Amino acid sequence: MRALDWTLLVAIAFATSVQAEDCALSQRYLQLAQDRAAQFANDEAIVFLRQAIDACPTYDAYERLGELAAQSPKREDTVKAVEAFVNAEAQAPSVQARAQTLYQYAALLNREGDPQNAYPLIEAARRLDPERSDISALAGDVDKQVQHPTTEHIVRALRYTVFVPLKSGTRPQGESTSTGHASARTGPSVNIPINFDTASVVVDQGTRPNLEVLAHALTDPALQGRQFTFIGHADRRGGDQYNVDLSLQRAEAISQNVVALEPSLKGRIRAEGRGAREPIDTGNDEAALRANRRLQVIIR
C-alpha cells in the first residue's frame, strides 16, 4: 500500500474517532439536560442542549430543545424553538419521530394564533401517525379554525408569524408529491378556503364569508401599503392545463371581489393560477381535495 493511502486511512480513522468522542460528549450533555428539565430548571437544560448540539447535532437534542424553548413566553425563545423543530424534522430517524416534531411545531404555531401555517404540519403528522389521539385532536381543532379564518389569523400569518418552512417540505415519507407549502412561497402566506360553483368562478354561499373576512384583513393597518399575490389552487381532478386556467380565472375573480369590498386594495393585488401542482394536503379523501381547492395569499 502506498504512503498516500496509509495517510488517508489514518486521517479517516482519526476523524471517525474524533466524531465518536464528540457524539459521546453530546449524549452526556443531553443526559444533563434531561436531569435539569426533570427538576424544572429549563434554562439550565436549554444551555446543556445547545452544548449537545454544538458537540454533535442529533434529532433528540434538537427535538428536546424545541419542546423546552416552546414553553417560554419570550418571543426570542419561540423563534429558537421553531429553528430547533425545523432541524429536528430534517434529522428524524423514523416516521413516528417526524410525526412528533410536526405535532410539536404545529402546536406551537397554533398557540401563537397562527393555525394557517400549523395546518399542513399537523395534517402531515396525522397521516404519518394516525393512531395518536393527541395529533388527531389538534388536527381537528386547527381544521375548524382554517375553515373559518378570522381577521386576526390572517394578519398573524401574513405579518407576525414565526413560521419557517421545513427543509424537507411537509411530505409524508414514501410520497413523491410535495405539498408545495414551503417550496412555492416567496414570502409569508395564508391559505383561504374559498370554494366555487362547479366549473365556474362564482364563489359558493358556504365560503363567501371567508372572502369578506379576507378583504377586511388585507386593509388592516399592519398591512398598510403592502402588495399581495393571489394564487389560485385546484384539487387533482381534471386536466393539468384546465386546472391552471381555471385556478387563474378564480384568483382573478376573487381579486375583483375583494377590491369591490375594499376599494383601497385596487392596484395592490396580482393574480396567478397554479392548478393542482402544489397540494397543501397530500391525502386522497374529500377533506384533502377540499383543502387543496383554495386561495393562497402571499404578501410582497
C-alpha positions, 0 to 999 in steps of 0.5 A: 500500500502506498504512503498516500493511502496509509495517510488517508486511512489514518486521517479517516480513522482519526476523524471517525474517532474524533466524531465518536468522542464528540457524539459521546460528549453530546449524549452526556450533555443531553443526559444533563439536560434531561436531569435539569428539565426533570427538576424544572430548571429549563434554562439550565437544560436549554444551555446543556442542549445547545452544548449537545448540539454544538458537540454533535447535532442529533434529532433528540437534542434538537427535538428536546430543545424545541419542546423546552424553548416552546414553553417560554413566553419570550418571543426570542425563545419561540423563534429558537424553538421553531429553528430547533423543530425545523432541524429536528424534522430534517434529522428524524430517524423514523416516521413516528419521530417526524410525526412528533416534531410536526405535532410539536411545531404545529402546536406551537404555531397554533398557540401563537394564533397562527393555525394557517401555517400549523395546518399542513404540519399537523395534517402531515403528522396525522397521516404519518401517525394516525393512531395518536389521539393527541395529533388527531385532536389538534388536527381537528381543532386547527381544521375548524379554525382554517375553515373559518379564518378570522381577521386576526389569523390572517394578519398573524400569518401574513405579518407576525408569524414565526413560521419557517418552512421545513427543509424537507417540505411537509411530505409524508415519507414514501410520497413523491408529491410535495405539498408545495407549502414551503417550496412555492412561497416567496414570502409569508402566506395564508391559505383561504378556503374559498370554494366555487360553483362547479366549473365556474368562478362564482364563489359558493354561499358556504365560503363567501364569508371567508372572502369578506373576512379576507378583504377586511384583513388585507386593509388592516393597518399592519398591512398598510401599503403592502402588495399581495399575490393571489394564487389560485389552487385546484384539487387533482381532478381534471386536466393539468392545463384546465386546472391552471386556467381555471385556478387563474380565472378564480384568483382573478375573480376573487381579486375583483371581489375583494377590491369591490369590498375594499376599494383601497386594495385596487392596484395592490393585488396580482393574480396567478393560477397554479392548478393542482401542482402544489397540494397543501394536503397530500391525502386522497379523501374529500377533506384533502381535495377540499383543502387543496381547492383554495386561495393562497395569499402571499404578501410582497 
